[in-house]
Amino acid sequence: MDENIVGMLAASKAGHDKDSVYVIIREEGEYIYVVDGRIRTMERPKRKNKKHVQLIKKKRLPEPENGFDDLEIKKRIKEYLREREERNV
């Protein structure tokens, strides 16, 4: 993960949240901070080791002018999950 990954979708590979989809909002050394807009909001991001997430095909959310908000993040994750479900039918 050498490039800027803020705004990218990522799936958790380990932990009790395995297979959950998040948006990366911050990167600090070997850790990233992720949100899902529901349980993990912008006010309470989850810190995860970079080794424990899988980037989702370089899918990056365009950052809105006012920054991300929980409603927009929930909407984007839901759209991605719907697209993934349609491809797997």
N, C-alpha and C positions, 0 to 999 in steps of 0.2 A: 504494500500500500504506500507507494512513493508519492503519488500525485495528491492533489487536493480532493478529498473525498466528502467534504461537507456538502450536504444536500442530496447525497446518494441514498438509495434504498439499500438495506442490508438485512439479512436473515440471521438470526441467532443460531449458532451451531452447537452451543453447549449451555448447560444450566437448566434451571427449571422453566425458562422461557424458550427452550429449544424450538426452532421453526417459526418463532414470532418474527414479524416484519416490522422494521423500524426505519426512521429517517435519521441520518447522522447529522447532528447539529454542531458538534465541536470535536476537535482532535487535539490531544495533548500527549505527546510522546508515544508510548505504547498503548495508550488508552483512547477510547472514543466515548462520546456521550450521545445517547440515542433517545428518541422519543417516539411514541405511537399516537399521541393526541388523546388517549383515553386514560390509561393507568399511568403511563409515563408522559407527563405533560411538559411543556416548556419550563415550568417552574420546578419540576422534579425529574430531570433526565436521569437515565440509568447509565452508569459508567460500566463499560465493558472493555475487556482486553481485545485488541485488534485480532488476535489469533482466534477468538471465539465468534467471529462473525464472517459471513460470506457476502461479499458485495453482489448485488443483483445486476448482472449484465451491464455494468456501467450506466445504469439508469439513474439519472440525476434530475431532481426536481428544480425547475427554474425558480430562483429565489424571488419572492414578491418584493415590491418596493419597500413595504413596511416590515419585511422579515416574515418568517414563518409564524403561523399561529396554529393552535391545536385543531381548530376546525378544518383548516386547509390540509394539515398533515393527515388527519383521519380520512378526509375525502380522497387524497392521493393514494394512501395505502389501500383503501377500499377499491379504487379503480384498478390498481395493480393486481390485487387478489382476484378481481372479477376477470381481468384479461387472462391471468394465469389459469383460472378455472375453465375459461372458454377454449384455451389452447389444449387443455388436457381432456376434453370431452371426446 
